[in-house]
Amino acid sequence: MGLVRGVFYLIILFSTSMIGFLYGGIFNKRAINLLDLEYCLRILQSEVIIGNTTLAIALDNTYRKGKGEIAYIFKAIEMDLMEEKRNDIYHSFLAIEDILSERYLLEREEIEVFLFLGEVLGKTNRLDQRDNFIFIIDQIRNLGIQAEEKRLINKTLYPKLGILIGIGIIIIFI
């Protein structure tokens, strides 16, 4: 009977610890995605403003040159733009809004900054687009700094909290 109890307690401790580690990993993934998004936006900026390429080609080049999983959103935007034959790129940006929150774990404020890019991209002259890119990249960088601060706090908090909750449950059962 003591062996069964011991195994039961270990399972409780292991499962609560794993939940803590997995939940702490969410903050890590979000911070990494924001850094990668900033990098991809810099590539898109150079493609649109310096490279003077069409929007579809610029999105494809950003997908190819970008780093991290988040570069796939630029391919998704390009495919949506071409397949749906949209006149306004903002609608293609809106089409991936759910993916940004569910798959890439971005928060509402970060998504709104990204959607703002869809509102202004290709609708203004080159000087205004350069200013808008600078503004958007600065906003993403600031949000990335905040996400990094949250990551540092929560990366250690939730695993320790999971272990403590497991120990608390075990104490209740004893």
C-alpha angles and dihedrals in degrees: 000000000000091000092053091049091049092051090046091053092048091051090052092048093046095048096048090046091051091049089053093049093047093048091048089052090062090070091048093052092048093052092049092048091053092051090049091047090054089052092049092048090054089053091048090049092054091046095050102036106028101024094045091211127154117270096250092051091045090053091048092049090049089053091050097044098035124099132227131022093294092073087077091072090069090055089048091051091049093048092047091048092052101037097045091039091224120186093204120053090205089076089056089052090050090052091064096043093104092048090055092056100037104036103025096033095227118162125236095261092053092048091051091054089051092047089052087063088057090052095054103030112112095357101091137048122276095263093052091046090052090052091047092050091051090050094047094046090049090051092049090047091052091048089048091054090052091048090050091053090050090047093054092051099042097038090073099025100063098045090050090045090052091053092047092049090050091051089047092053091048091051090051090053093048 
